[in-house]
Amino acid sequence: MDRELILAVAGLACRYPGAARDALCGVSLEVRAGEFHAVLGPNGSGKTTLIRAGLGLVAPTAGRAEVLGRPAREWSRRELARVVGVVPQREENLFPQRVRETVLLGRYPHLSLFGGVRADDRASVDRALVACDAADLAGRWLWTLSGGEYQRVRLARALAQEPKLLALDEPTASLDVRHEMQLFELVRSLVDQRGLAALVITHHVNLAARFADQVLILAEGRAVARGTPVDVLTRDTVERVFQWPVAIAPFDGRPQMIPLRKQENDT
């Protein structure tokens, strides 16, 4: 079945001013509707830069990045927000807002310049809050939230945009086990039931292995491996990239990584 190509990155290279090496070097990736892609790699491997450059927020030094077949740098922020819902790794909210007002921000790309908030917009906000287990937080001030609660609100805001692509950078930061699993289950269901595309940066190798269709592993800005979790998450590759001894064991047909203590590995 043909799936719409949402994000296409080919031979992408980026270097930040003053940096000693490229943040990305020759990375390629295609994300289609109905696909869940996970990006793994050590700290500083270029994962966040991949999303930023792929969406036209950082100018590449080489290669191309397209959203729906159009160069990413040509999209205005408002246009892009109608297609892509982004949850960045870091974000500071400087305004005193309640949760519902924050999630409602996700609807602004869809509002006319002179139009007010419609019933459909409020309904979208309600659905997003429920999906993220945050409906009971709707009346709370942001500054009263825990880190995990705020993370769920940020995801709800992205869902309220009703995008074609969700781009999530470390979305499980500060979440407990229950909400980590709920988040990945939610993204998987959105991909399967609504045909969304998902691009998730995560340090959770095992969650990526259990939920993603495709995994891209980066190291020092380069693509080390790309493919299905079974093909990519081998002991040799994981140990080489993360520089730590591991065991790989199957669970429900998916590889799961078990970090070893070095003395256990040596005996």
Rosetta blueprint (number, residue, H / E / L):
1 M L
2 D L
3 R L
4 E L
5 L E
6 I E
7 L E
8 A E
9 V E
10 A E
11 G E
12 L E
13 A E
14 C E
15 R L
16 Y L
17 P L
18 G L
19 A L
20 A L
21 R L
22 D L
23 A L
24 L E
25 C E
26 G E
27 V E
28 S E
29 L E
30 E E
31 V E
32 R E
33 A L
34 G L
35 E L
36 F E
37 H E
38 A E
39 V E
40 L E
41 G L
42 P L
43 N L
44 G L
45 S L
46 G L
47 K H
48 T H
49 T H
50 L H
51 I H
52 R H
53 A H
54 G H
55 L L
56 G L
57 L L
58 V L
59 A L
60 P L
61 T L
62 A E
63 G E
64 R E
65 A E
66 E E
67 V E
68 L L
69 G L
70 R E
71 P E
72 A H
73 R H
74 E H
75 W L
76 S L
77 R H
78 R H
79 E H
80 L H
81 A H
82 R H
83 V H
84 V E
85 G E
86 V E
87 V E
88 P L
89 Q L
90 R L
91 E L
92 E L
93 N L
94 L L
95 F L
96 P L
97 Q L
98 R E
99 V H
100 R H
101 E H
102 T H
103 V H
104 L H
105 L H
106 G H
107 R H
108 Y H
109 P H
110 H H
111 L L
112 S L
113 L L
114 F L
115 G L
116 G L
117 V L
118 R L
119 A H
120 D H
121 D H
122 R H
123 A H
124 S H
125 V H
126 D H
127 R H
128 A H
129 L H
130 V H
131 A H
132 C L
133 D L
134 A L
135 A H
136 D H
137 L H
138 A L
139 G L
140 R L
141 W E
142 L H
143 W H
144 T H
145 L L
146 S L
147 G H
148 G H
149 E H
150 Y H
151 Q H
152 R H
153 V H
154 R H
155 L H
156 A H
157 R H
158 A H
159 L H
160 A H
161 Q L
162 E L
163 P L
164 K L
165 L E
166 L E
167 A E
168 L E
169 D E
170 E L
171 P L
172 T L
173 A L
174 S L
175 L L
176 D L
177 V H
178 R H
179 H H
180 E H
181 M H
182 Q H
183 L H
184 F H
185 E H
186 L H
187 V H
188 R H
189 S H
190 L H
191 V H
192 D H
193 Q H
194 R H
195 G L
196 L L
197 A E
198 A E
199 L E
200 V E
201 I E
202 T L
203 H L
204 H L
205 V H
206 N H
207 L H
208 A H
209 A H
210 R H
211 F H
212 A L
213 D L
214 Q E
215 V E
216 L E
217 I E
218 L E
219 A E
220 E L
221 G L
222 R E
223 A E
224 V E
225 A E
226 R E
227 G E
228 T L
229 P H
230 V H
231 D H
232 V H
233 L L
234 T L
235 R H
236 D H
237 T H
238 V H
239 E H
240 R H
241 V H
242 F H
243 Q L
244 W L
245 P L
246 V E
247 A E
248 I E
249 A E
250 P E
251 F E
252 D L
253 G L
254 R E
255 P E
256 Q E
257 M E
258 I E
259 P E
260 L L
261 R L
262 K H
263 Q H
264 E H
265 N H
266 D H
267 T L
